[in-house]
Amino acid sequence: MSIYFVHFLISVLPLSILMAFITPDKKYIFKSFLVVFLGFLFGYFAFFIAAQFLKTENLIFNFDFVFIGLLLVSFIFYFWKKIEILNFILLGILSFCTALHYYFLSQDFPIFTSSLIDSEGISSLGFIALALLVCILIFFFLKWQKNLNQKTSFMLFLLLILIESDKALANILLTLMRNSIIETHTFLVSFVGKSNYFGVFGIYVYLIFITFLAFLSLKIRKKNIGKKQILDINYRKNEAKTSLINRYFSSVFISCVISFCIILYFFMVSSKPLTIDEPKEILPDKNGKFIFDIALLRDNKLHRFAYISAEGKVIRFFLINKREDRDSPVAVFDACMICGDMGYIKKDGQLICISCNVRIFLPSVGKSGGCNPIPLKYEYDGKKITIDVKDVIAGSNYFSQIKEIEVQDPVSKTKIINTQAPFSYSYKGITYYFSNQNNYEEFKKDPTKYVEENEAQFLIQRRNDVG
């Protein structure tokens, strides 16, 4: 849910800062907010219409030019605010462009996923309201302190113009290169990549700079104020001014800290892709069997294992109890025929494919087809689950991860490290490694001369830590 806060703040906070610096006097604040609201409203309708014709990217592309131009024009209005109507026009178009960027950024994350109002949707609206409150508070603070810290305020204004112009220019160049309107030069790709990457950190820069301005505002407080008489007007004015500064500082500081924490949580935790837990590496018994007690699965968790084949292939499989009220074990490979070997996790009573985020009904696990995990042959006698190592090895082609281990050259019988072998050859689904080209060519002529069909794949001498 923090994504709604982040999207809104990243889009609207720059507008809030610009608005504080270019709007006319205090008596026009209500009109300024009305203009911003109308800009967002028209932006919504424009984006909605463009979305019906799948032209949202074209709309954003065209208005990025307008946005850059308006950012440059705002330099004039930072110092000159005599004609209010021009300020309102500038603010309205900036608001329109900001709305387009916000709707484009959040179009894949609807607040309500159904026609019903649920608690998650209300929480998401709450995060948006919190971000709006932060933007409004920062607007009033920056407008109030603009004349108190003129140089620092102007530095923030220049920094914002630079960052937002850079982001818009990068989007323009990216669209031009995608549509082959301009050639894809190395320096252009580098500029676009770096701008999009470092542009994300712009929100951190704004919050840190605003916090710095809040601390600077504390310096204008008058210290050791004393009453000279019973009804001392100057004393009351100084007390009121000090109280106002303290309120602004505390509210802005808390808002920036909360915003910083939410954004940091989103980028460091919430937005990270799902990953599987580290599988437990196991070896079969002397009969080439993996045997598991059914009691292992009664915690209703996903138990992931890995077997390292003779070629160093990491073959993952997991056991899971399909029903929570009784023993119903199933063994499957930790891979999908459609999505590959990114694996699965269990969450909220469902199995989730990490690659495509499909939720799988637990009783259907073990059946082939769709995004279900690939079935693995097993035997269950009511107490033990038994899996043959040969059935595990048969699924080696479903996985791509190679572990660095010591293997044997089938021709010269010398020991080599699989990942360092200069030559390799796949025969009957198994990859063999060679120390030189002569052995490689010799093996290709007649593989059956060097490979025993009944060789014990699981008796390979393994190295868990090489080098």
For each residue, the residues with C-beta under 8 A, 3 or more apart:
1: 4 5 120 123 124 127
2: 5 6 127 262 263 265 266 270
3: 6 7 109 266 270 271
4: 1 7 8 106 109 111 124 125 127 128 131
5: 1 2 8 9 127 128 130 131 259 262 263 266
6: 2 3 9 10 203 262 263 266 267
7: 3 4 10 11 102 105 106 109
8: 4 5 11 12 102 106 127 128 131 132
9: 5 6 12 13 131 134 135 203 259 263
10: 6 7 13 105 202 203
11: 7 8 14 15 98 101 102 105
12: 8 9 15 16 98 102 131 132 135
13: 9 10 16 17 134 135 138 203 206
14: 11 17 18 98 160 163 164 202 206
15: 11 12 18 19 36 94 95 98 135
16: 12 13 19 20 135 136 138 139 142
17: 13 14 20 21 138 139 142 156 157 160 206 210
18: 14 15 21 22 74 94 157 160
19: 15 16 22 23 32 36 91 94 139
20: 16 17 23 138 139 140 141 142 143 146
21: 17 18 74 78 142 143 146 153 157
22: 18 19 74 77 78 81 87 90 91
23: 19 20 28 29 32 81 87 91 143
24: 27 28 32 81 84 87
25: 28 81
26: 29 143
27: 24
28: 23 24 25 31 32 84 87
29: 23 26 32 33 143
30: 33 34
31: 28 34 35 84 88
32: 19 23 24 28 29 35 36 87 88 91
33: 29 30 36 37
34: 30 31 37 38
35: 31 32 38 39 88 91 92 95
36: 15 19 32 33 39 40 91 92 95
37: 33 34 40 41 95
38: 34 35 41 42 92 95
39: 35 36 42 43 91 92 93 94 95 96 98 99
40: 36 37 43 44 95 96 98 99
41: 37 38 44 45
42: 38 39 45 46 96 99
43: 39 40 46 47 95 96 97 98 99 100 102 103
44: 40 41 47 48 99 103
45: 41 42 48 49
46: 42 43 49 50 59 96 100
47: 43 44 50 51 56 59 99 100 103 104 107
48: 44 45 51 52
49: 45 46 52 53
50: 46 47 53 55 56 58 59
51: 47 48 54 55 56 107
52: 48 49
53: 49 50
54: 51
55: 50 51 58 59
56: 47 50 51 59 60 104 107
57: 60 61 104 175
58: 50 55 61 62
59: 46 47 50 55 56 62 63 100
60: 56 57 63 64 100 101 104 171
61: 57 58 64 65 171 172 175
62: 58 59 65 66
63: 59 60 66 67 96 97 100
64: 60 61 67 68 97 168 169 171 172
65: 61 62 68 69 172
66: 62 63 69 70 93 97
67: 63 64 70 71 94 97 164 168
68: 64 65 71 72 165 168 169 172
69: 65 66 72 73
70: 66 67 73 74 90 93 94 97
71: 67 68 74 161 164 165 168
72: 68 69 75 161 165
73: 69 70 76 77 90
74: 18 21 22 70 71 77 78 90 94 161
75: 72 78 79 161
76: 73 79 80
77: 22 73 74 80 81 86 87 90
78: 21 22 74 75 154 157
79: 75 76
80: 76 77
81: 22 23 24 25 77 84 87
82:
83: 86 87
84: 24 28 31 81 87 88
85: 88 89
86: 77 83 89 90
87: 22 23 24 28 32 77 81 83 84 90 91
88: 31 32 35 84 85 91 92
89: 85 86 92 93
90: 22 70 73 74 77 86 87 93 94
91: 19 22 23 32 35 36 39 87 88 94 95
92: 35 36 38 39 88 89 95 96
93: 39 66 70 89 90 96 97
94: 15 18 19 39 67 70 74 90 91 97 98
95: 15 35 36 37 38 39 40 43 91 92 98 99
96: 39 40 42 43 46 63 92 93 99 100
97: 43 63 64 66 67 70 93 94 100 101
98: 11 12 14 15 39 40 43 94 95 101 102
99: 39 40 42 43 44 47 95 96 102 103
100: 43 46 47 59 60 63 96 97 103 104
101: 11 60 97 98 104 105
102: 7 8 11 12 43 98 99 105 106
103: 43 44 47 99 100 106 107
104: 47 56 57 60 100 101 107
105: 7 10 11 101 102
106: 4 7 8 102 103 109
107: 47 51 56 103 104
108:
109: 3 4 7 106
110: 113
111: 4 121 124 125 128
112: 115 116 117 118 121
113: 110 121
114: 118
115: 112
116: 112
117: 112 121 122
118: 112 114 121 122
119: 122 123
120: 1 123 124
121: 111 112 113 117 118 124 125
122: 117 118 119 125 126
123: 1 119 120 126 127
124: 1 4 111 120 121 127 128
125: 4 111 121 122 128 129
126: 122 123 129 130
127: 1 2 4 5 8 123 124 130 131 262
128: 4 5 8 111 124 125 131 132
129: 125 126 132 133
130: 5 126 127 133 134 258
131: 4 5 8 9 12 127 128 134 135 259
132: 8 12 128 129 135 136
133: 129 130 136 137 255
134: 9 13 130 131 137 138 255 258 259
135: 9 12 13 15 16 131 132 138 139
136: 16 132 133 139 140
137: 133 134 140 141 251 252 255
138: 13 16 17 20 134 135 141 142 210 252 255
139: 16 17 19 20 135 136 142 143
140: 20 136 137 143 144
141: 20 137 138 144 145 210 213 214 248 251 252
142: 16 17 20 21 138 139 145 146 153 156 210 213
143: 20 21 23 26 29 139 140 146
144: 140 141 148 248
145: 141 142 148 149 153 213 216 217 248
146: 20 21 142 143 149 150 153
147: 150
148: 144 145 216 217 220
149: 145 146 152 153 213 216 217
150: 146 147 153 154
151: 154 155
152: 149 155 156 212 213 216
153: 21 142 145 146 149 150 156 157 213
154: 78 150 151 157 158
155: 151 152 158 159 209
156: 17 142 152 153 159 160 206 209 210 213
157: 17 18 21 78 153 154 160 161
158: 154 155 161 162
159: 155 156 162 163 205 209
160: 14 17 18 156 157 163 164 206
161: 71 72 74 75 157 158 164 165
162: 158 159 165 166
163: 14 159 160 166 167 199 202 205
164: 14 67 71 160 161 167 168 202
165: 68 71 72 161 162 168 169
166: 162 163 169 170 195 199
167: 163 164 170 171 195 196 199 202
168: 64 67 68 71 164 165 171 172
169: 64 68 165 166 172 173 195
170: 166 167 173 174 191 192 195 196 199
171: 60 61 64 167 168 174 175
172: 61 64 65 68 168 169 175 176
173: 169 170 176 177 182 188 191 192
174: 170 171 177 178 192 196
175: 57 61 171 172 178 179
176: 172 173 179 181 182
177: 173 174 180 181 182 183 184 188 189 192
178: 174 175
179: 175 176
180: 177
181: 176 177
182: 173 176 177 188
183: 177
184: 177 188 189
185: 188 189
186: 189 190
187: 190 191
188: 173 177 182 184 185 191 192
189: 177 184 185 186 192 193
190: 186 187 193 194
191: 170 173 187 188 194 195
192: 170 173 174 177 188 189 195 196
193: 189 190 196 197
194: 190 191 197 198
195: 166 167 169 170 191 192 198 199
196: 167 170 174 192 193 199 200
197: 193 194 200
198: 194 195 201 202
199: 163 166 167 170 195 196 202
200: 196 197 203 267
201: 198 204 205
202: 10 14 163 164 167 198 199 205 206
203: 6 9 10 13 200 206 207 263
204: 201 207 208 260 263
205: 159 163 201 202 208 209
206: 13 14 17 156 160 202 203 209 210
207: 203 204 210 211 256 259 260 263
208: 204 205 211 212 256
209: 155 156 159 205 206 212 213
210: 17 138 141 142 156 206 207 213 214 252 256
211: 207 208 214 215 252 253 256 257
212: 152 208 209 215 216
213: 141 142 145 149 152 153 156 209 210 216 217
214: 141 210 211 217 218 248 249 252 253 256
215: 211 212 218 249
216: 145 148 149 152 212 213 219
217: 145 148 149 213 214 220 245 248 249
218: 214 215 221 245 249
219: 216
220: 148 217 245
221: 218 241 242 245 246
222: 225 238 241 242
223:
224:
225: 222 235 238 239 242
226: 235
227: 230 232 235
228: 232 234 235
229: 232
230: 227
231:
232: 227 228 229 235 236
233: 236 237
234: 228 237 238
235: 225 226 227 228 232 238 239
236: 232 233 239 240
237: 233 234 240 241
238: 222 225 234 235 241 242
239: 225 235 236 242 243
240: 236 237 243 244
241: 221 222 237 238 244 245
242: 221 222 225 238 239 245 246
243: 239 240 246 247
244: 240 241 247 248
245: 217 218 220 221 241 242 248 249
246: 221 242 243 249 250
247: 243 244 250 251
248: 141 144 145 214 217 244 245 251 252
249: 214 215 217 218 245 246 252 253
250: 246 247 253 254
251: 137 141 247 248 254 255
252: 137 138 141 210 211 214 248 249 255 256
253: 211 214 249 250 256 257
254: 250 251 257 258
255: 133 134 137 138 251 252 258 259
256: 207 208 210 211 214 252 253 259 260
257: 211 253 254 260 261
258: 130 134 254 255 261 262
259: 5 9 131 134 207 255 256 262 263
260: 204 207 256 257 263 264
261: 257 258 264 265
262: 2 5 6 127 258 259 265 266
263: 2 5 6 9 203 204 207 259 260 266 267
264: 260 261 267 268
265: 2 261 262 268 269 270
266: 2 3 5 6 262 263 269 270 271
267: 6 200 263 264 270 271
268: 264 265 272
269: 265 266 272
270: 2 3 265 266 267
271: 3 266 267
272: 268 269 275
273: 354
274: 345 352 354
275: 272 354
276: 279 304 334 342 343 344 345 354
277: 304 345
278:
279: 276 304 305 306 314 316 318 334
280: 303 304 305 306
281: 305 306 307 308 464
282: 290 305 306 307
283: 307 458
284: 287 288 289 290 307 389 458
285: 288 289 290 291
286:
287: 284
288: 284 285 388 389 390 456 458
289: 284 285 386 387 388 389
290: 282 284 285 305 307 386 387 388 389 392
291: 285 384 385 386 387
292: 296 297 303 319 384 385 386 387
293: 296 383 384 385
294: 297 298 327 329 380 382 383 384 385
295: 298
296: 292 293 299 303 319
297: 292 294 300 301 303 319 320 321 327 329
298: 294 295 321 327
299: 296
300: 297 321 324
301: 297 320 346
302: 318 319 320 344 345 346 351
303: 280 292 296 297 318 319 320
304: 276 277 279 280 316 317 318 334 343
305: 279 280 281 282 290 316 317 318 319
306: 279 280 281 282 314 315 316 317
307: 281 282 283 284 290 314 315 317 389 392 393 458
308: 281 312 313 314 315 403 405 462
309: 312 313 315 393 396 430 457
310: 407 430 457 460
311: 396 402 407 418 430 431 432 433
312: 308 309 402 403 404 405 407 418 419
313: 308 309 396 399 401 402 403 431
314: 279 306 307 308 399 401 402 403
315: 306 307 308 309 333 392 393 395 396 398 399
316: 279 304 305 306 333 334 335 341 343 399
317: 304 305 306 307 331 332 333 334 376 387 392 395
318: 279 302 303 304 305 331 332 334 344 373
319: 292 296 297 302 303 305 329 330 331 385
320: 297 301 302 303 329 330 332 346 351 362 365
321: 297 298 300 324 327 328 329 330
322: 328 329 330 362 363 365 366
323: 326 328 362 363
324: 300 321 349
325:
326: 323
327: 294 297 298 321 382
328: 321 322 323 363
329: 294 297 319 320 321 322 378 380 385
330: 319 320 321 322 365 366 378
331: 317 318 319 366 376 377 378 385 387
332: 317 318 320 365 366 372 373 374 375 376
333: 315 316 317 373 374 375 376 395 398
334: 276 279 304 316 317 318 341 343 344 373
335: 316 340 341 343 373 374 395 398 399
336: 339 340 341 342 344 353 355 371 372 373 374
337: 368 374 398
338: 356 370 371
339: 336 342 353 355 356 371
340: 335 336 355 400
341: 316 334 335 336 398 399 400 401
342: 276 336 339 353 354 355
343: 276 304 316 334 335 354
344: 276 302 318 334 336 351 352 353 354 360 373
345: 274 276 277 302 351 352 354
346: 301 302 320 349 350 351 352
347: 350 352
348:
349: 324 346 362
350: 346 347 359 360 361 362
351: 302 320 344 345 346 359 360 362 365 373
352: 274 344 345 346 347 357 358 359 360
353: 336 339 342 344 356 357 358 360 371
354: 273 274 275 276 342 343 344 345 357
355: 336 339 340 342
356: 338 339 353 371
357: 352 353 354
358: 352 353 370 371
359: 350 351 352
360: 344 350 351 352 353 364 365 371 372 373
361: 350 364 365
362: 320 322 323 349 350 351 365
363: 322 323 328
364: 360 361 367 372
365: 320 322 330 332 351 360 361 362 372 373
366: 322 330 331 332 372 375
367: 364 372 375
368: 337 372 374 375
369: 372
370: 338 358
371: 336 338 339 353 356 358 360
372: 332 336 360 364 365 366 367 368 369 375
373: 318 332 333 334 335 336 344 351 360 365
374: 332 333 335 336 337 368 395 398
375: 332 333 366 367 368 372
376: 317 331 332 333 387 391 392 395
377: 331 387 388 391
378: 329 330 331 385 386 387 391
379: 385 386 387
380: 294 329 384 385 386
381: 384 386
382: 294 327
383: 293 294
384: 291 292 293 294 380 381
385: 291 292 293 294 319 329 331 378 379 380
386: 289 290 291 292 378 379 380 381
387: 289 290 291 292 317 331 376 377 378 379 391 392
388: 288 289 290 377 391 392
389: 284 288 289 290 307 392 393 457 458
390: 288 393 394 457
391: 376 377 378 387 388 394 395
392: 290 307 315 317 376 387 388 389 395
393: 307 309 315 389 390 396 457
394: 390 391 429
395: 315 317 333 335 374 376 391 392 398 399
396: 309 311 313 315 393 399 429 430
397: 429
398: 315 333 335 337 341 374 395
399: 313 314 315 316 335 341 395 396
400: 340 341
401: 313 314 341
402: 311 312 313 314 418 419
403: 308 312 313 314
404: 312 417 418 419 463 466 467
405: 308 312 417 418 460 462 463 464 466
406: 415 416 417 418 461 462 463 466
407: 310 311 312 415 416 417 418 421 433 460
408: 413 414 415 416 460
409: 412 413 414 415 416 421 433 434 435 439
410: 413 432 434 439 443 450 451
411: 434 439 442 443 450
412: 409 435 439
413: 408 409 410
414: 408 409 435
415: 406 407 408 409
416: 406 407 408 409 420 421 433 434 435
417: 404 405 406 407 420 421 463 466
418: 311 312 402 404 405 406 407 421 424 433
419: 312 402 404
420: 416 417
421: 407 409 416 417 418 424 433 434 435
422: 434 435 436 437
423: 433 434 436 437 439 440
424: 418 421 431 432 433 434
425: 431 432 434 440 443 444 447
426: 429 430 431 432
427: 430 432 447 451
428: 451
429: 394 396 397 426
430: 309 310 311 396 426 427 457
431: 311 313 424 425 426
432: 311 410 424 425 426 427 443 447 451
433: 311 407 409 416 418 421 423 424
434: 409 410 411 416 421 422 423 424 425 437 439 440 443
435: 409 412 414 416 421 422 439
436: 422 423 439 440
437: 422 423 434 440 441
438: 441 442
439: 409 410 411 412 423 434 435 436 442 443
440: 423 425 434 436 437 443 444
441: 437 438 444 445
442: 411 438 439 445
443: 410 411 425 432 434 439 440 446 447 450
444: 425 440 441 447
445: 441 442
446: 443 449 450
447: 425 427 432 443 444 450 451
448: 451
449: 446
450: 410 411 443 446 447
451: 410 427 428 432 447 448 455
452: 455
453:
454:
455: 451 452
456: 288 459
457: 309 310 389 390 393 430 460
458: 283 284 288 307 389
459: 456
460: 310 405 407 408 457
461: 406
462: 308 405 406
463: 404 405 406 417 466
464: 281 405
465:
466: 404 405 406 417 463
467: 404
